[in-house]
Amino acid sequence: MKGIEKYKIVTILLLFLCTNTILSQESEKKEKPNQGFVFRLSEQDVILPITSIEWGHPDRWSFTSRYIHSFEKERKRRLWQNNLGLSISPGLSGGRLGVGYLGIYSPPSLREFALFIELRSVLLRTWGNPLSTIPNTTFVGAELKICLSWLINLGAGYYSPITNSNENINPFWGFHFGIGI
């Protein structure tokens, strides 16, 4: 028994030392100051606490927070940027958790223009008084979202129920529109 305890302690110490070494190397890099509500984790990773406020079906009013990982290190001269995105969208009558592809088209000649396209898998949970479905139901689905000039966004998705219940719950199309990305 004592041999197993020593093994556990040595394993925990090794994990701690490896983790500490990796984290200390990350902290030695030059860090850019955070800009407003943008939290830069690295050159390619960013957390945006509130990126949009939307009204939609079935969750009514909601806001979205997201984590974005850029696949390219050099983004300033790129016409098309490829990213991975994780998003959470709590709302009055439901919430969505999504993961997917984010494409950003931004021509250098038009500094104020950008086209943001997102295709993501979504887990949707309803509560309260959702539109066109019943509360306390879980759905899985896919969404497509388009945003023009970082201001106006439109999205649509198809959701199928995954909750086991005695009620007949139908799949449905949902939509969202709002401001932000």
C-alpha positions in Angstrom: 0.0 0.0 0.0 2.8 2.4 0.8 4.4 1.8 -2.6 1.2 2.9 -4.3 1.0 6.0 -2.1 4.6 7.0 -3.1 3.7 6.4 -6.8 0.7 8.7 -6.5 2.8 11.4 -4.8 5.6 11.2 -7.4 3.0 11.3 -10.2 1.3 14.4 -8.8 4.7 16.1 -8.3 5.8 15.4 -11.9 2.5 16.7 -13.3 2.8 19.8 -11.2 6.4 20.4 -12.3 5.6 19.9 -16.0 2.5 22.2 -15.8 4.5 24.8 -13.9 7.3 24.7 -16.6 4.8 25.1 -19.4 3.0 27.9 -17.7 6.1 29.8 -16.8 7.3 29.6 -20.5 4.0 31.1 -21.6 4.3 33.9 -19.2 7.8 34.9 -20.4 6.4 35.9 -23.8 5.6 39.5 -24.5 2.0 40.2 -23.6 -0.1 42.8 -25.3 -2.3 44.7 -23.0 -6.0 43.8 -23.0 -8.0 46.2 -25.1 -11.4 47.1 -23.6 -13.5 44.0 -23.4 -11.0 41.8 -25.3 -8.9 39.4 -23.3 -5.9 38.1 -25.2 -4.7 34.8 -24.0 -2.0 34.6 -26.7 -1.3 35.9 -30.2 -3.9 33.5 -31.6 -6.4 33.1 -28.7 -8.9 35.7 -27.5 -11.9 35.8 -25.2 -14.7 38.2 -26.0 -17.1 38.5 -23.0 -20.0 40.0 -24.9 -20.0 39.9 -28.7 -23.7 40.3 -29.5 -27.1 40.9 -28.2 -29.8 39.0 -30.2 -33.5 38.3 -30.3 -34.4 34.8 -31.6 -36.5 31.7 -31.8 -36.8 29.9 -29.3 -34.7 31.6 -26.6 -36.0 35.2 -27.1 -33.4 37.8 -25.9 -29.9 36.5 -25.4 -26.3 37.7 -25.5 -23.2 35.8 -26.7 -19.8 35.4 -25.3 -17.1 33.6 -27.2 -13.5 32.2 -27.3 -11.8 32.5 -30.7 -8.6 30.6 -31.8 -7.0 31.9 -35.0 -5.3 29.3 -37.1 -3.0 31.9 -38.7 -0.3 33.7 -36.7 -0.1 36.6 -39.3 -3.5 38.1 -39.7 -2.9 41.7 -40.7 -2.5 41.0 -44.4 -4.9 38.2 -44.9 -8.0 38.6 -46.9 -9.7 35.5 -45.4 -9.1 34.4 -41.8 -9.9 30.9 -40.5 -10.7 30.5 -36.8 -12.2 28.0 -34.3 -14.9 29.4 -32.1 -16.6 28.4 -28.9 -19.6 30.3 -27.8 -22.1 30.5 -25.0 -25.4 32.3 -25.5 -27.6 32.5 -22.4 -31.1 33.9 -23.0 -34.4 34.6 -21.3 -36.0 31.3 -22.5 -33.0 29.1 -23.3 -29.3 28.9 -23.8 -27.0 27.7 -26.5 -23.4 26.2 -26.3 -21.7 26.1 -29.7 -18.4 25.1 -31.3 -17.5 25.6 -34.9 -15.8 27.3 -37.8 -15.5 31.1 -38.0 -14.4 32.7 -41.3 -13.7 36.4 -41.5 -13.4 38.2 -44.8 -11.8 41.6 -44.5 -10.3 43.3 -47.6 -7.4 45.6 -46.7 -8.7 48.3 -49.0 -12.0 48.5 -47.1 -10.9 49.0 -43.5 -14.4 49.4 -42.1 -15.9 46.4 -43.9 -15.8 42.8 -42.8 -17.9 39.7 -43.4 -18.1 37.3 -40.5 -19.4 33.7 -41.3 -19.9 31.1 -38.6 -21.0 27.5 -39.0 -21.3 25.7 -35.7 -22.7 22.7 -33.9 -25.0 23.7 -31.0 -26.5 22.3 -27.9 -29.7 24.1 -27.0 -31.5 23.9 -23.7 -34.9 25.6 -23.2 -36.4 27.0 -20.0 -39.0 29.5 -19.0 -41.4 30.3 -21.9 -39.6 29.5 -25.2 -41.1 30.2 -28.6 -42.6 27.2 -30.5 -41.4 24.5 -28.2 -41.7 23.3 -24.6 -39.4 24.3 -21.7 -36.8 22.1 -20.1 -35.9 20.3 -23.3 -32.5 19.7 -24.8 -31.8 19.9 -28.5 -28.8 19.4 -30.7 -28.4 21.2 -34.0 -26.4 23.2 -36.5 -26.4 27.0 -37.0 -25.2 29.3 -39.8 -24.6 33.0 -38.8 -23.6 35.9 -41.0 -22.5 39.3 -39.8 -21.9 42.4 -41.9 -19.3 45.0 -40.9 -19.2 43.7 -37.3 -22.6 45.2 -36.6 -25.7 43.4 -37.9 -26.0 39.6 -37.6 -28.5 37.1 -38.9 -28.5 33.4 -38.0 -30.6 30.3 -38.6 -30.4 26.8 -37.2 -32.1 23.4 -37.2 -32.6 21.7 -33.9 -33.6 18.1 -33.0 -34.6 17.0 -29.5 -32.3 14.7 -27.6 -34.3 14.7 -24.3 -36.0 11.5 -23.4 -39.6 12.2 -22.5 -43.1 10.9 -23.1 -44.1 14.0 -25.0 -43.8 14.2 -28.8 -41.3 17.0 -29.4 -40.7 17.9 -33.0 -37.5 19.3 -34.5 -37.7 22.9 -35.6 -36.0 25.7 -37.4 -34.8 28.6 -35.3 -33.5 32.1 -36.1 -31.7 35.0 -34.5 -30.9 38.5 -35.4 -29.1 41.2 -33.5 -26.2 43.6 -33.1 -22.6 42.5 -32.8 -20.8 39.5 -34.1 
